[in-house]
Amino acid sequence: MFHLILQNLKSVTPIVESISELTGECLFTFNDSGVYIEGTDPSLISKVEFLLPINSFDKFEIDGEELIGLNIDSIARICRRANPGESLSINVNPKGGKIELILESDFKRNFEFTLLSTGNFNIPKLNPKYSTFIEIDSKVFRDIIKDMAVISGTILFSVHKNSISISSEDYTSKALAEIPSESKSINKFESKTIQRAKYNLNYILSFLNAYTVSDTLRISVGGTKLPLKLEYPLGEDGRFTLYLAPMEI
């Protein structure tokens, strides 16, 4: 049995809702570093990772490392029901196979869910090595991707020595955004090789729904051989990450 309290629930709500759009079931790891959440979509096209460090919690009482499986939609529904100023208490009973979530202000609301078997999960461990890295204003990137979605459900992402281009097209229309490396929206730009890859736009849009959690977005590109990596840094130690497999061009 272990017990956690998170006072600033609204800060993580956009991330939880974003994860629930990408996958239904997640593996939660509780340890001395905090809470690590990971999950994939059924087709294994994408993987999400969310590290909420221990200093994010107002109370963090665990008995060693513990893994549990949970339907992330359950957490998302509770987050949507939370009122401003409410805290979230989490009580997990791994042996009993239950998790209790309590929304609390001057009164309490209790919700209980059954845990999923951790044996049902087969989540790959990813640690690709990238040669192209970009740090960009998160709102600017989201707006560009939403522009591309007006035209098509896929994007072509091209990184050159001194610029990025993002395009989308169908049989009759085309959209193109070009961002030079010296743009005010770009904080960091490292590109050793030219990269070009195509991606499903819906996965990216679901991830970018959490853009309000961070002012910057980190982009790592590996062309057609490695997944696209998008990451929101959260404070000093936290992060929210999406890996997305490329499509055939």
PEVEN-V310007 format. One record per backbone hydrogen bond with DSSP energy under -0.5 kcal/mol. CO is the residue of the C=O (numbers start at 1). NH is the residue of the N-H. E is the energy in kcal/mol with one decimal. If there is no record, write none. Layout:
CO;NH;E, CO;NH;E
//
This chain:
2;92;-2.4, 3;61;-3.0, 4;90;-3.2, 5;7;-0.5, 5;58;-2.5, 5;59;-1.3, 6;88;-2.7, 7;9;-1.5, 8;11;-0.9, 9;12;-1.6, 9;13;-1.0, 10;14;-0.6, 12;16;-2.3, 13;17;-2.5, 14;18;-1.8, 15;19;-2.7, 16;20;-2.1, 17;21;-1.0, 18;21;-0.6, 18;22;-0.9, 19;22;-0.9, 19;23;-2.4, 24;72;-1.6, 24;73;-0.8, 26;28;-0.5, 26;70;-2.3, 27;38;-1.9, 28;30;-0.5, 28;68;-2.3, 29;31;-0.5, 29;36;-2.5, 30;66;-2.2, 31;34;-1.2, 33;54;-2.1, 34;31;-2.2, 35;37;-0.5, 35;52;-3.0, 36;29;-2.7, 37;50;-2.7, 38;27;-2.8, 39;48;-2.8, 41;44;-2.1, 45;245;-2.8, 46;41;-1.3, 47;243;-2.8, 48;39;-1.8, 49;241;-3.1, 50;37;-2.9, 50;52;-0.6, 51;53;-0.7, 51;239;-1.4, 52;35;-2.6, 53;56;-2.2, 54;57;-1.6, 59;5;-2.3, 60;62;-0.6, 61;3;-2.2, 62;64;-0.7, 66;30;-3.0, 68;28;-3.3, 69;116;-2.8, 70;26;-2.7, 70;72;-0.7, 71;74;-1.3, 71;75;-0.8, 72;76;-2.3, 73;77;-2.4, 74;78;-1.6, 75;79;-2.5, 76;80;-2.0, 77;81;-1.1, 78;82;-0.8, 79;82;-0.8, 83;86;-2.1, 86;9;-0.6, 87;89;-0.5, 87;104;-2.1, 88;6;-2.9, 89;102;-2.5, 90;4;-2.3, 90;92;-0.5, 91;100;-3.2, 92;2;-1.9, 92;94;-0.5, 93;97;-1.1, 93;98;-1.7, 97;115;-2.3, 98;93;-2.8, 99;113;-2.5, 100;91;-2.7, 101;111;-2.5, 102;89;-2.6, 102;104;-0.5, 103;109;-2.1, 104;87;-2.5, 107;105;-2.2, 109;103;-2.4, 111;101;-3.2, 113;99;-2.4, 116;69;-1.1, 117;120;-1.6, 118;121;-1.4, 122;124;-0.5, 124;126;-0.5, 128;130;-0.6, 131;192;-1.1, 132;221;-1.7, 133;190;-3.0, 134;219;-3.7, 135;187;-2.7, 135;188;-1.5, 136;217;-2.8, 137;141;-2.1, 138;142;-2.1, 139;143;-2.5, 140;144;-2.0, 141;145;-2.4, 142;146;-2.4, 143;147;-1.7, 144;148;-2.0, 145;149;-1.7, 146;150;-0.6, 147;150;-1.0, 148;151;-1.5, 148;152;-1.8, 153;201;-2.8, 153;202;-0.6, 155;157;-0.6, 155;199;-2.3, 156;158;-0.6, 156;167;-2.2, 157;197;-2.2, 158;160;-0.5, 158;165;-2.9, 159;195;-2.0, 162;181;-2.6, 163;160;-3.0, 164;179;-3.1, 165;158;-2.9, 166;177;-2.6, 167;156;-2.9, 168;175;-3.0, 173;170;-2.1, 175;168;-2.2, 177;166;-2.7, 178;180;-0.5, 179;164;-2.4, 180;183;-1.9, 183;186;-1.6, 185;137;-2.6, 185;187;-0.5, 188;135;-2.5, 190;133;-2.7, 195;159;-2.8, 197;157;-3.5, 198;247;-3.3, 199;155;-2.1, 200;204;-0.9, 201;205;-2.5, 202;206;-2.0, 203;207;-1.9, 204;208;-2.6, 205;209;-0.7, 206;209;-0.6, 207;210;-1.7, 208;211;-1.9, 210;213;-2.1, 211;214;-1.3, 215;138;-2.4, 217;136;-2.6, 218;231;-2.1, 219;134;-2.7, 220;229;-2.5, 221;131;-0.5, 221;132;-0.7, 222;225;-1.2, 222;226;-0.9, 228;230;-0.5, 228;244;-2.4, 229;220;-2.7, 230;242;-2.9, 231;218;-3.1, 231;233;-0.6, 232;240;-1.9, 233;235;-0.5, 234;238;-1.9, 238;234;-2.7, 239;51;-2.6, 240;232;-2.8, 241;49;-2.2, 242;230;-2.6, 243;47;-2.1, 244;228;-3.0, 247;198;-0.6
//
